[in-house]
Amino acid sequence: MVFANTVEAVEAVAKILLHSGIECSRYHKNCTLEERAQTLVDFHDKGGVLVCTDAAARGVDIPNVLHVIQVDFATSAVDFLHRVGRTARAGQFGLVTSMYTESNRELVNAVRRAGELDQPVVNFETLFNIYWPYSLDTHRQERRKHPSLPTPRKVKMQRCLKPKEALFRNSKNQLPSSHSQIQRNTINQHISNDNNTHILDNLTRFHVARNQVEHARHVFEKIPKPSVVLWNMMIRAYAWNDPFLQSIHLYHRMLQLGVTPTNFTFPFVLKACSALQAIQVGRQIHGHALTLGLQTDVYVSTALLDMYAKCGDLFEAHTMFDIMTHRDLVAWNAIIAGFSLHVLHNQTIHLVVQMQQAGITPNSSTVVSVLPTVGQANALHQGKAIHAYSIRKIFSHDVVVATGLLDMYAKCHHLSYARKIFDTVNQKNEICWSAMIGGYVICDSMRDALALYDDMVYMHGLSPMPATLASILRACAKLTDLNKGKNLHCYMIKSGISSDTTVGNSLISMYAKCGIIDDSLGFLDEMITKDIVSYSAIISGCVQNGYAEKAILIFRQMQLSGTDPDSATMIGLLPACSHLAALQHGACCHGYSVIRGFTENTSICNAIIDMYAKCGKIHISRQVFDRMKKRDIVSWNTMIIGYAIHGLYIEAFSLFHELQESGLKLDDVTLVAVLSACSHSGLVVEGKYWFNTMSQDLNILPRMAHYICMVDLLARAGNLEEAYSFIQNMPFQPDVRVWNALLAACRTHKNIEMGEQVSKKIQMLGPEGTGNFVLMSNIYSSVGRWDDAAQIRSIQRHQGYKKSPGCSWIEISGAIHGFIGGDRSHPQSVSINNKLQELLVQMKKLGYHADSGFVLHDVEEEEKEQILLYHRFLVRKRKGGIVGLFRITQWQKFFLCHLLPEPAMAKACKSHEEILSGATKHGLKALQKCHLLEEAAHAPAILALSRPIKFVQSSVPIE
């Protein structure tokens, strides 16, 4: 293909070629559609030469183009890129000549012949040596014959240079792209052979200017003694393009060769240090600048300031700033950006004020630097002031400033403002789209984020950035939209983005939070670079899906890999300890958090409070709460709920009144905590009062959780009819959880008629799991209606609901021991059973009688006692004695003793708690489903074992 800018030039070239006997076709706007179609068919079938304009050929699929020649220079960037693309498609050996004359038309003919033979032109250097020596007079003669030919750039022919050297000297800026083989191979090799330093210098600059760093390095290495300017150019090229380490290597090599750096060298190499977070190397370079007396230079000092700030040494950065004799706008922006990067909001704003007092007017870069910390601090008032300043200074039309503004508003949870700014941006780039999508995710508008992502990709044809994909994967995780997440995963694999650590972490989190733990673990193993975020994401996902023990195992693997946990890891791990009531693990997490200073984080303290409360140590929860320097509403809510589940309603309401006096705004969770306290303590009147107050006085609309608490409160107190009427009058459709709360009370109060009505309601809504079947079966069992109970179980199996076997566990010396019902495989199970029999005898002496009404009707009474006994006890060696209790759950899969499901055991077990306390001389109290052992002073040994018993399925000590 031969390209020309105008139709006239195309016609002139075609005429010359035809006159010389070279077959060619023309393709431009003056050709009819039929002529254009026929031209493409002929070119495809017969080959030859196609002379065309850029405008006509742009967007047309023209296959099998082996070579590209340009008659003149492209007049626009679009035409230039079009020619580059054609060259690339020519198999990366397309040829581009800077001008065309009648004298070198044989070059075109040679190219055509090579194309017919399907051979690349490997001797292009020879062709130029043959056809170039014609002088400019020849071209002038051609222009007199054909005025439409373009005027070539002035070529300075120097007598001391060979013609081919003149060519390379003057056409260095006319080489179109790295796609041309002559640029990469022929010219470089040709000049290398001549060893012309000046030409190599120019060619290095050419590659650097086009961001072709490796090509520039290849030419640079052939220069015997590069100038300091060229060294600076190469160091800068690597400082702006990864690998940044090469910039530092070149700097050291420059010193070894005795080249003295200038004040322009240090900013580039210090930028590479910033990108690599190599502060120690930066300090060494700082010392070198001192020895050269360049520290006071404005360029060097600003670069040092920027390096220290980005590497986290803000004290040294501020010191550099203070000793600067001249602080220009760039220096102010550097120090402001450093403090903003580390989310030091107050200091950042103070620096902006100082900057204005010093007479320096903030520019758009200043605004962009300040906005992130404003968003992090949720300082909406300051953000609006910056927005107004941007409008006055006409910065708001800048897409970078607009992106920063919408990101700030999104972080301040003002999506309407963010969306207005987004809609006013005329030329949105990928970063702008990504910021808006991320804003939706921050504000939990996940479906809006997915819709905007589809608009970006499918309507506007933009490719998502890694940050965009990370945000969308978080949305998929929140919505548990596994199909969308898998589609994104496929796209990432095809695009090669899955290797990005940030995207990989989001992918792990998505799979984990969607319950696909095995895939999440598999992807974690495949990741080349794992960081703390990778482990934290999968730990959080395991806990969210009920795999608490697996979360602790992964935490242990993380420790063994040498990765230190951070605050986010502890926030994910502490709920696992809460779920397992693993007090020793939780205490270790607490101690580690204290040592690392994580307890300054309010979220960490909230998780610690919750962990101790659910492990039965409510007094430690209160100690942690009292020591907190800063409490948010979550802290108060967690502590109140802790008191509620312990039945300490006086303490719960006392703390609630303190919360009211603190001035913090109550939220809906606070009222859930208060109603829960009323429910656990049977305070019906108080519960009704606060339920009515929340909507009338506190402007908090009741949610489903509040109605569940009220139904539970009324039903527990025996007011079943009132609870049923309360549900019927709800302003929205009650869900299964509300009816299950009432059904549980029907079991407690043995109200069969209402239980049957409620069970039908649940069946109409669609049961969630086996809970309602088990409850209804137990209602029938409690009154001896065994046939009805069996029928309920049959319906459950017919509908495909399978009851998971009960499971228990105990934490011993930092190890979690788990057991599943019916397993007697342990080699010392006989010894365990014998000791439990001794305990049963002692309990009977103290008046214990098992309430076996909830146990299977076709089992002998003596066997029922054994079942109830095995339900609660696990041997534990301690000071020559063994004590232990079980906690029941529905999902764990290990248990050595015989178990029945928790609902069938709960009532039977309540009757023996006080007897057990007397027999063991240990205090025992029920905390929801967890029975806690409180050791009495000098407790005698109840059961003695000849040697320690180990029946541990998983042992996970935390260091």
DAWO-V951436 format. One record per residue. N is the residue number from 1. RES is the residue in one small letter. SS is DSSP state (~ for helix, > for strand, _ for the rest). PHI is phi as a letter, one per 40 degrees, with the letter a starting at -180 (NA if undefined). Layout:
n;res;ss;phi
N;RES;SS;PHI
N;RES;SS;PHI
This chain:
n;res;ss;phi
1;m;_;NA
2;v;>;b
3;f;>;b
4;a;>;b
5;n;_;c
6;t;_;b
7;v;~;c
8;e;~;c
9;a;~;c
10;v;~;c
11;e;~;c
12;a;~;c
13;v;~;c
14;a;~;c
15;k;~;c
16;i;~;c
17;l;~;c
18;l;~;c
19;h;~;c
20;s;_;c
21;g;_;g
22;i;_;b
23;e;_;c
24;c;>;a
25;s;>;b
26;r;>;b
27;y;>;a
28;h;_;a
29;k;_;c
30;n;_;c
31;c;_;c
32;t;_;c
33;l;~;c
34;e;~;c
35;e;~;c
36;r;~;c
37;a;~;c
38;q;~;c
39;t;~;c
40;l;~;c
41;v;~;c
42;d;~;c
43;f;~;c
44;h;~;c
45;d;~;c
46;k;~;b
47;g;_;g
48;g;_;h
49;v;>;b
50;l;>;b
51;v;>;b
52;c;>;a
53;t;>;c
54;d;~;c
55;a;~;c
56;a;~;c
57;a;~;c
58;r;_;c
59;g;_;g
60;v;_;c
61;d;_;c
62;i;_;b
63;p;_;c
64;n;_;g
65;v;_;c
66;l;_;c
67;h;_;a
68;v;_;b
69;i;>;b
70;q;>;b
71;v;_;c
72;d;_;b
73;f;_;c
74;a;_;c
75;t;_;c
76;s;_;a
77;a;~;c
78;v;~;c
79;d;~;c
80;f;~;c
81;l;~;c
82;h;~;c
83;r;~;c
84;v;~;c
85;g;~;c
86;r;~;c
87;t;~;c
88;a;~;c
89;r;~;c
90;a;_;c
91;g;_;g
92;q;_;g
93;f;_;b
94;g;_;c
95;l;_;b
96;v;_;b
97;t;_;b
98;s;_;c
99;m;_;a
100;y;_;b
101;t;_;b
102;e;~;c
103;s;~;c
104;n;~;b
105;r;~;c
106;e;~;c
107;l;~;c
108;v;~;c
109;n;~;c
110;a;~;c
111;v;~;c
112;r;~;c
113;r;~;c
114;a;~;c
115;g;~;c
116;e;~;c
117;l;_;c
118;d;_;f
119;q;_;b
120;p;_;c
121;v;_;c
122;v;_;c
123;n;_;b
124;f;~;c
125;e;~;c
126;t;~;c
127;l;~;d
128;f;~;c
129;n;~;c
130;i;~;c
131;y;~;c
132;w;_;c
133;p;_;d
134;y;_;c
135;s;_;c
136;l;~;c
137;d;~;c
138;t;~;d
139;h;~;c
140;r;~;c
141;q;~;c
142;e;~;c
143;r;~;c
144;r;~;c
145;k;~;c
146;h;_;b
147;p;_;c
148;s;_;c
149;l;_;c
150;p;_;c
151;t;_;c
152;p;_;c
153;r;_;c
154;k;_;c
155;v;_;b
156;k;_;c
157;m;_;c
158;q;_;b
159;r;_;c
160;c;_;c
161;l;_;b
162;k;_;c
163;p;~;d
164;k;~;c
165;e;~;c
166;a;~;c
167;l;~;d
168;f;~;c
169;r;~;c
170;n;~;c
171;s;_;b
172;k;~;c
173;n;~;c
174;q;~;b
175;l;_;c
176;p;_;c
177;s;_;a
178;s;_;c
179;h;_;c
180;s;_;c
181;q;~;c
182;i;~;c
183;q;~;c
184;r;~;c
185;n;~;b
186;t;~;c
187;i;~;c
188;n;~;d
189;q;~;c
190;h;~;c
191;i;~;c
192;s;~;c
193;n;~;c
194;d;~;c
195;n;_;f
196;n;_;c
197;t;~;c
198;h;~;c
199;i;~;c
200;l;~;c
201;d;~;c
202;n;~;c
203;l;~;c
204;t;~;c
205;r;~;c
206;f;~;d
207;h;~;c
208;v;~;c
209;a;~;c
210;r;_;b
211;n;_;g
212;q;_;c
213;v;~;c
214;e;~;c
215;h;~;c
216;a;~;c
217;r;~;c
218;h;~;c
219;v;~;c
220;f;~;d
221;e;_;c
222;k;_;c
223;i;_;c
224;p;_;c
225;k;_;b
226;p;_;c
227;s;_;c
228;v;~;c
229;v;~;c
230;l;~;c
231;w;~;d
232;n;~;d
233;m;~;c
234;m;~;c
235;i;~;c
236;r;~;c
237;a;~;d
238;y;~;c
239;a;~;c
240;w;~;c
241;n;_;b
242;d;_;c
243;p;_;c
244;f;_;c
245;l;~;c
246;q;~;c
247;s;~;c
248;i;~;c
249;h;~;c
250;l;~;c
251;y;~;c
252;h;~;c
253;r;~;c
254;m;~;c
255;l;~;c
256;q;~;c
257;l;_;c
258;g;_;g
259;v;_;c
260;t;_;c
261;p;_;c
262;t;_;b
263;n;~;c
264;f;~;c
265;t;~;c
266;f;~;c
267;p;~;d
268;f;~;c
269;v;~;c
270;l;~;c
271;k;~;c
272;a;~;c
273;c;~;c
274;s;~;c
275;a;~;c
276;l;~;c
277;q;_;f
278;a;_;c
279;i;~;c
280;q;~;c
281;v;~;c
282;g;~;c
283;r;~;c
284;q;~;c
285;i;~;c
286;h;~;c
287;g;~;c
288;h;~;c
289;a;~;c
290;l;~;c
291;t;~;c
292;l;_;c
293;g;_;g
294;l;_;b
295;q;_;c
296;t;_;c
297;d;_;c
298;v;~;c
299;y;~;c
300;v;~;c
301;s;~;c
302;t;~;c
303;a;~;c
304;l;~;c
305;l;~;d
306;d;~;c
307;m;~;c
308;y;~;c
309;a;~;c
310;k;~;c
311;c;_;c
312;g;_;g
313;d;_;c
314;l;~;c
315;f;~;c
316;e;~;c
317;a;~;c
318;h;~;c
319;t;~;c
320;m;~;c
321;f;~;c
322;d;~;c
323;i;~;c
324;m;_;c
325;t;_;c
326;h;_;b
327;r;_;b
328;d;_;c
329;l;~;c
330;v;~;c
331;a;~;c
332;w;~;c
333;n;~;c
334;a;~;c
335;i;~;c
336;i;~;c
337;a;~;c
338;g;~;c
339;f;~;c
340;s;~;c
341;l;~;d
342;h;_;c
343;v;_;f
344;l;_;c
345;h;~;c
346;n;~;c
347;q;~;c
348;t;~;c
349;i;~;c
350;h;~;c
351;l;~;c
352;v;~;c
353;v;~;c
354;q;~;c
355;m;~;d
356;q;~;c
357;q;~;c
358;a;_;c
359;g;_;g
360;i;_;c
361;t;_;c
362;p;_;c
363;n;_;b
364;s;~;c
365;s;~;c
366;t;~;c
367;v;~;c
368;v;~;c
369;s;~;c
370;v;~;c
371;l;~;d
372;p;~;d
373;t;~;c
374;v;~;c
375;g;~;c
376;q;~;c
377;a;_;c
378;n;_;f
379;a;_;c
380;l;~;c
381;h;~;c
382;q;~;c
383;g;~;c
384;k;~;c
385;a;~;c
386;i;~;c
387;h;~;c
388;a;~;c
389;y;~;c
390;s;~;c
391;i;~;c
392;r;~;c
393;k;_;c
394;i;_;g
395;f;_;c
396;s;_;c
397;h;_;c
398;d;_;c
399;v;~;c
400;v;~;c
401;v;~;c
402;a;~;c
403;t;~;c
404;g;~;c
405;l;~;c
406;l;~;c
407;d;~;c
408;m;~;c
409;y;~;c
410;a;~;c
411;k;~;c
412;c;_;c
413;h;_;g
414;h;_;b
415;l;~;c
416;s;~;c
417;y;~;c
418;a;~;c
419;r;~;c
420;k;~;c
421;i;~;c
422;f;~;d
423;d;~;c
424;t;~;c
425;v;_;c
426;n;_;c
427;q;_;b
428;k;_;c
429;n;_;c
430;e;~;c
431;i;~;c
432;c;~;c
433;w;~;c
434;s;~;c
435;a;~;c
436;m;~;c
437;i;~;c
438;g;~;c
439;g;~;c
440;y;~;c
441;v;~;c
442;i;~;d
443;c;_;c
444;d;_;g
445;s;_;c
446;m;~;c
447;r;~;c
448;d;~;c
449;a;~;c
450;l;~;c
451;a;~;c
452;l;~;c
453;y;~;c
454;d;~;c
455;d;~;c
456;m;~;c
457;v;~;c
458;y;~;c
459;m;~;c
460;h;_;b
461;g;_;g
462;l;_;c
463;s;_;c
464;p;_;c
465;m;_;c
466;p;~;d
467;a;~;c
468;t;~;c
469;l;~;c
470;a;~;c
471;s;~;c
472;i;~;c
473;l;~;c
474;r;~;c
475;a;~;c
476;c;~;c
477;a;~;c
478;k;~;c
479;l;~;c
480;t;_;f
481;d;_;c
482;l;~;c
483;n;~;c
484;k;~;c
485;g;~;c
486;k;~;c
487;n;~;c
488;l;~;c
489;h;~;c
490;c;~;c
491;y;~;c
492;m;~;c
493;i;~;c
494;k;~;c
495;s;~;c
496;g;_;g
497;i;_;c
498;s;_;c
499;s;_;c
500;d;_;c
501;t;~;c
502;t;~;c
503;v;~;c
504;g;~;c
505;n;~;c
506;s;~;c
507;l;~;c
508;i;~;d
509;s;~;c
510;m;~;c
511;y;~;c
512;a;~;c
513;k;~;c
514;c;_;c
515;g;_;g
516;i;_;c
517;i;~;c
518;d;~;c
519;d;~;c
520;s;~;c
521;l;~;c
522;g;~;c
523;f;~;c
524;l;~;c
525;d;~;c
526;e;~;c
527;m;_;c
528;i;_;c
529;t;_;b
530;k;_;b
531;d;_;b
532;i;~;c
533;v;~;c
534;s;~;c
535;y;~;c
536;s;~;c
537;a;~;c
538;i;~;c
539;i;~;c
540;s;~;c
541;g;~;c
542;c;~;c
543;v;~;c
544;q;~;c
545;n;_;b
546;g;_;g
547;y;_;c
548;a;~;c
549;e;~;c
550;k;~;c
551;a;~;c
552;i;~;c
553;l;~;c
554;i;~;c
555;f;~;c
556;r;~;c
557;q;~;c
558;m;~;c
559;q;~;c
560;l;~;c
561;s;_;c
562;g;_;g
563;t;_;c
564;d;_;c
565;p;_;c
566;d;_;b
567;s;~;c
568;a;~;c
569;t;~;c
570;m;~;c
571;i;~;c
572;g;~;c
573;l;~;c
574;l;~;d
575;p;~;c
576;a;~;c
577;c;~;c
578;s;~;c
579;h;~;c
580;l;~;c
581;a;_;f
582;a;_;c
583;l;~;c
584;q;~;c
585;h;~;c
586;g;~;c
587;a;~;c
588;c;~;c
589;c;~;c
590;h;~;c
591;g;~;c
592;y;~;c
593;s;~;c
594;v;~;c
595;i;~;c
596;r;~;c
597;g;_;g
598;f;~;c
599;t;~;c
600;e;~;c
601;n;_;c
602;t;~;c
603;s;~;c
604;i;~;c
605;c;~;c
606;n;~;c
607;a;~;c
608;i;~;c
609;i;~;d
610;d;~;c
611;m;~;c
612;y;~;c
613;a;~;c
614;k;~;c
615;c;_;c
616;g;_;g
617;k;_;b
618;i;~;c
619;h;~;c
620;i;~;c
621;s;~;d
622;r;~;c
623;q;~;c
624;v;~;c
625;f;~;c
626;d;~;c
627;r;~;c
628;m;_;c
629;k;_;c
630;k;_;b
631;r;_;b
632;d;_;b
633;i;~;c
634;v;~;c
635;s;~;d
636;w;~;c
637;n;~;c
638;t;~;c
639;m;~;c
640;i;~;c
641;i;~;c
642;g;~;d
643;y;~;c
644;a;~;c
645;i;~;c
646;h;_;c
647;g;_;g
648;l;_;c
649;y;~;c
650;i;~;c
651;e;~;c
652;a;~;c
653;f;~;c
654;s;~;c
655;l;~;c
656;f;~;c
657;h;~;c
658;e;~;c
659;l;~;c
660;q;~;c
661;e;~;c
662;s;~;c
663;g;_;g
664;l;_;c
665;k;_;c
666;l;_;c
667;d;_;b
668;d;~;c
669;v;~;c
670;t;~;d
671;l;~;c
672;v;~;c
673;a;~;c
674;v;~;c
675;l;~;c
676;s;~;c
677;a;~;c
678;c;~;c
679;s;~;c
680;h;~;c
681;s;~;b
682;g;_;g
683;l;_;c
684;v;~;c
685;v;~;c
686;e;~;c
687;g;~;c
688;k;~;c
689;y;~;c
690;w;~;c
691;f;~;c
692;n;~;c
693;t;~;c
694;m;~;c
695;s;~;c
696;q;~;c
697;d;_;b
698;l;_;b
699;n;_;f
700;i;_;b
701;l;_;c
702;p;_;c
703;r;_;b
704;m;~;d
705;a;~;c
706;h;~;c
707;y;~;c
708;i;~;c
709;c;~;c
710;m;~;c
711;v;~;c
712;d;~;c
713;l;~;c
714;l;~;c
715;a;~;c
716;r;~;c
717;a;_;c
718;g;_;g
719;n;_;c
720;l;~;c
721;e;~;c
722;e;~;c
723;a;~;c
724;y;~;c
725;s;~;c
726;f;~;c
727;i;~;c
728;q;~;c
729;n;_;c
730;m;_;c
731;p;_;c
732;f;_;b
733;q;_;c
734;p;_;c
735;d;_;c
736;v;~;c
737;r;~;c
738;v;~;c
739;w;~;c
740;n;~;c
741;a;~;c
742;l;~;c
743;l;~;c
744;a;~;c
745;a;~;c
746;c;~;c
747;r;~;c
748;t;~;c
749;h;~;c
750;k;_;f
751;n;_;c
752;i;~;c
753;e;~;c
754;m;~;c
755;g;~;d
756;e;~;c
757;q;~;c
758;v;~;c
759;s;~;c
760;k;~;c
761;k;~;d
762;i;~;c
763;q;~;c
764;m;~;c
765;l;~;c
766;g;_;g
767;p;_;c
768;e;_;b
769;g;_;g
770;t;_;b
771;g;~;d
772;n;~;c
773;f;~;c
774;v;~;c
775;l;~;c
776;m;~;c
777;s;~;c
778;n;~;c
779;i;~;c
780;y;~;c
781;s;~;c
782;s;~;c
783;v;_;b
784;g;_;g
785;r;_;c
786;w;~;c
787;d;~;c
788;d;~;c
789;a;~;c
790;a;~;c
791;q;~;c
792;i;~;c
793;r;~;c
794;s;~;c
795;i;~;c
796;q;~;d
797;r;~;c
798;h;~;c
799;q;_;c
800;g;_;g
801;y;_;c
802;k;_;b
803;k;_;c
804;s;_;c
805;p;_;c
806;g;_;c
807;c;>;a
808;s;>;b
809;w;>;a
810;i;>;a
811;e;>;b
812;i;>;b
813;s;_;f
814;g;_;g
815;a;>;b
816;i;>;c
817;h;>;b
818;g;>;b
819;f;>;a
820;i;>;b
821;g;_;d
822;g;_;g
823;d;_;c
824;r;_;b
825;s;_;c
826;h;_;c
827;p;_;c
828;q;_;b
829;s;~;c
830;v;~;c
831;s;~;c
832;i;~;c
833;n;~;c
834;n;~;c
835;k;~;c
836;l;~;c
837;q;~;c
838;e;~;c
839;l;~;c
840;l;~;c
841;v;~;c
842;q;~;c
843;m;~;c
844;k;~;c
845;k;~;c
846;l;_;c
847;g;_;h
848;y;_;c
849;h;_;b
850;a;_;c
851;d;_;c
852;s;_;c
853;g;_;c
854;f;_;c
855;v;_;c
856;l;_;d
857;h;_;c
858;d;_;c
859;v;_;b
860;e;_;c
861;e;~;c
862;e;~;c
863;e;~;c
864;k;~;c
865;e;~;c
866;q;~;c
867;i;~;c
868;l;~;c
869;l;~;c
870;y;~;c
871;h;~;c
872;r;~;b
873;f;_;b
874;l;_;b
875;v;_;c
876;r;_;a
877;k;>;c
878;r;>;a
879;k;_;f
880;g;_;g
881;g;>;b
882;i;>;b
883;v;_;b
884;g;_;i
885;l;_;b
886;f;_;b
887;r;>;b
888;i;>;c
889;t;>;a
890;q;_;c
891;w;_;b
892;q;_;c
893;k;_;b
894;f;_;b
895;f;_;a
896;l;_;c
897;c;_;c
898;h;_;c
899;l;_;b
900;l;_;b
901;p;_;d
902;e;~;d
903;p;~;d
904;a;~;c
905;m;~;b
906;a;~;d
907;k;~;c
908;a;~;c
909;c;~;c
910;k;~;c
911;s;_;c
912;h;_;b
913;e;~;c
914;e;~;c
915;i;~;c
916;l;~;c
917;s;~;c
918;g;~;c
919;a;~;c
920;t;~;c
921;k;_;f
922;h;>;b
923;g;>;c
924;l;>;b
925;k;>;a
926;a;>;c
927;l;>;b
928;q;_;f
929;k;_;c
930;c;>;b
931;h;>;c
932;l;>;b
933;l;>;b
934;e;>;b
935;e;>;c
936;a;_;c
937;a;_;c
938;h;_;f
939;a;_;c
940;p;_;c
941;a;_;c
942;i;_;c
943;l;_;b
944;a;_;b
945;l;_;b
946;s;_;c
947;r;_;a
948;p;_;c
949;i;_;b
950;k;_;b
951;f;_;b
952;v;_;b
953;q;_;c
954;s;_;a
955;s;_;b
956;v;_;b
957;p;_;c
958;i;_;b
959;e;_;c
